[in-house]
Amino acid sequence: MERVIRAVLFDFDGTLANTFPLIYRSFRELWKGVDGRERTNEEIFSLFGPPEEEIIRREVPEQRLEAFLEEYFYLYQKFHEEEVEQVPQVLQLLRDLKAKGYHVGVVTGKGRKSAEISLAKLEMADWIDTLVTGSDVRRYKPDPEGIQKALSQLGCSPEEGIYIGDSPDDVRAGLAAGVGTVGVRWFPESDPRPFDPIPHQVAESVESFREAFFSQ
């Protein structure tokens, strides 16, 4: 990508961390308390887009909403260490980007509370300059609002940014925002859908992204 990059923005789930197993488990346990039925991963995945708070709001009675929100975040923290491993290559990538003077941001559809839990547990929080979550926007990906908000907070133009994610919606959001786009497939539980449209670059591993990015 022939750009002078200053801002490197990441999706979170399936991009910076292999959190899908944790999300599936937490929601599966939560839904058992709603109607006793165990959802499949595919059923849970079909709900993705808005943050967890909005997903739960759409599925439970209003009078029980706060209780189920509290339960979800309890489960998310409880199962985190069992389901999500820290990936040294990803953490080192964030450190190296910061060391080389790049602004680093996370633009994710997950809610702020779960994002902050994961960033802290995976020791990533200190390497992130800005965090824009599904709780912070009115329009969710593939709308570019979150990316635009992160760029504004970092003082960067779209031409100075790239967005890295594992889903077609990440690519669409990045293209709509006018940034460079990188589609990644370095976790086995990443978004299974093919990239459509095609991102500017596809990276099958953290190492291949590092090599391509730092050689520019």
Secondary structure, DSSP 8 states (H G I E B T S, - for coil): --S---EEEE--BTTTB--HHHHHHHHHHHHHHHHS----HHHHHTT-SS-HHHHHHHHS-GGGHHHHHHHHHHHHHHHHHHH----HHHHHHHHHHHHTT-EEEEE-SS-HHHHHHHHHHTT-GGG-SEEE-GGG-SS-TTSSHHHHHHHHHHT--GGGEEEEESSHHHHHHHHHHT-EEEEE--STTS--S--SS--SEEESSHHHHHHHHHT-
